[in-house]
Amino acid sequence: MIQVTRKDQKESTENLLRRFNRKVQQSGVISAAKQNQFFEKPMSKRDRREKAIIRKARKADKMKKIKLGIR
């Protein structure tokens, strides 16, 4: 559990919220929750990496075509 306490009595609630949000973001709690939101079939690391490489290449190709005005 992430805990954030006031530095002093004069610290604003906005500042406190900002520090809390930053700590939550850095800890990776939200990304882990989003990742576990839906069941994902077990897949080997190798397959996952290969699919990520293919996605990255497709995206780069698509962006290149958009910049050239082909699409």
Sine and cosine of phi, psi and omega as CSV:
sin_phi,cos_phi,sin_psi,cos_psi,sin_omega,cos_omega
0.00,0.00,0.72,-0.69,-0.03,-1.00
-1.00,0.00,0.78,-0.62,0.01,-1.00
-0.84,-0.54,0.69,-0.72,0.06,-1.00
-0.76,-0.65,0.81,-0.59,0.02,-1.00
-0.93,-0.36,0.38,-0.92,0.02,-1.00
-0.91,0.41,0.68,-0.74,0.06,-1.00
-0.93,0.36,-0.67,0.75,0.10,-1.00
-0.45,-0.89,0.08,-1.00,-0.06,-1.00
-0.93,0.38,-0.38,0.93,-0.07,-1.00
-1.00,0.09,-0.17,0.99,-0.04,-1.00
-0.91,0.42,0.75,-0.66,-0.04,-1.00
-0.96,0.27,0.37,-0.93,0.00,-1.00
-0.93,0.37,-0.51,0.86,0.05,-1.00
-0.89,0.46,-0.68,0.73,0.02,-1.00
-0.90,0.45,-0.69,0.73,0.00,-1.00
-0.88,0.47,-0.70,0.72,0.04,-1.00
-0.89,0.46,-0.66,0.75,0.00,-1.00
-0.88,0.48,-0.69,0.72,0.02,-1.00
-0.92,0.40,-0.64,0.77,0.02,-1.00
-0.89,0.46,-0.74,0.68,-0.01,-1.00
-0.87,0.49,-0.64,0.77,0.02,-1.00
-0.90,0.45,-0.69,0.72,0.01,-1.00
-0.91,0.42,-0.64,0.77,0.02,-1.00
-0.89,0.45,-0.69,0.72,-0.01,-1.00
-0.88,0.47,-0.69,0.72,-0.04,-1.00
-0.94,0.35,-0.52,0.86,-0.03,-1.00
-0.97,0.26,-0.38,0.92,0.04,-1.00
0.99,0.11,0.28,0.96,-0.03,-1.00
-0.90,0.43,-0.71,0.70,-0.06,-1.00
-0.92,0.38,-0.69,0.72,0.00,-1.00
-0.90,0.43,-0.60,0.80,0.04,-1.00
-0.92,0.39,-0.64,0.77,0.01,-1.00
-0.91,0.41,-0.67,0.74,0.02,-1.00
-0.91,0.41,-0.59,0.81,-0.01,-1.00
-0.92,0.38,-0.55,0.83,-0.02,-1.00
-1.00,-0.06,0.13,0.99,-0.05,-1.00
-0.91,0.42,-0.64,0.77,0.00,-1.00
-0.86,-0.52,0.55,-0.84,0.01,-1.00
-0.93,0.36,0.70,-0.71,0.03,-1.00
-0.85,-0.53,0.75,-0.66,-0.01,-1.00
-0.89,0.46,0.56,-0.83,0.03,-1.00
-0.89,0.46,0.71,-0.70,-0.02,-1.00
-0.62,-0.78,0.58,-0.81,-0.02,-1.00
-0.95,0.32,0.37,-0.93,0.01,-1.00
-0.87,0.49,-0.62,0.78,-0.03,-1.00
-0.88,0.47,-0.73,0.68,0.01,-1.00
-0.89,0.46,-0.67,0.75,-0.01,-1.00
-0.88,0.47,-0.68,0.74,0.02,-1.00
-0.90,0.43,-0.69,0.73,-0.01,-1.00
-0.88,0.48,-0.68,0.73,0.02,-1.00
-0.90,0.43,-0.61,0.79,0.02,-1.00
-0.91,0.41,-0.63,0.77,0.03,-1.00
-0.90,0.44,-0.68,0.74,0.02,-1.00
-0.90,0.44,-0.70,0.71,0.03,-1.00
-0.86,0.50,-0.69,0.73,-0.02,-1.00
-0.90,0.44,-0.66,0.75,0.01,-1.00
-0.91,0.40,-0.67,0.74,0.03,-1.00
-0.89,0.46,-0.67,0.75,-0.01,-1.00
-0.91,0.42,-0.67,0.74,0.02,-1.00
-0.89,0.45,-0.66,0.75,0.02,-1.00
-0.90,0.44,-0.67,0.74,0.01,-1.00
-0.90,0.44,-0.70,0.72,0.00,-1.00
-0.91,0.41,-0.60,0.80,0.03,-1.00
-0.89,0.45,-0.69,0.73,0.02,-1.00
-0.90,0.43,-0.64,0.77,0.02,-1.00
-0.90,0.44,-0.67,0.75,0.00,-1.00
-0.91,0.41,-0.57,0.82,0.01,-1.00
-0.98,0.18,-0.25,0.97,0.01,-1.00
0.99,0.12,0.31,0.95,-0.01,-1.00
-0.97,0.26,-0.61,0.79,-0.05,-1.00
-0.99,-0.15,0.00,0.00,0.00,0.00
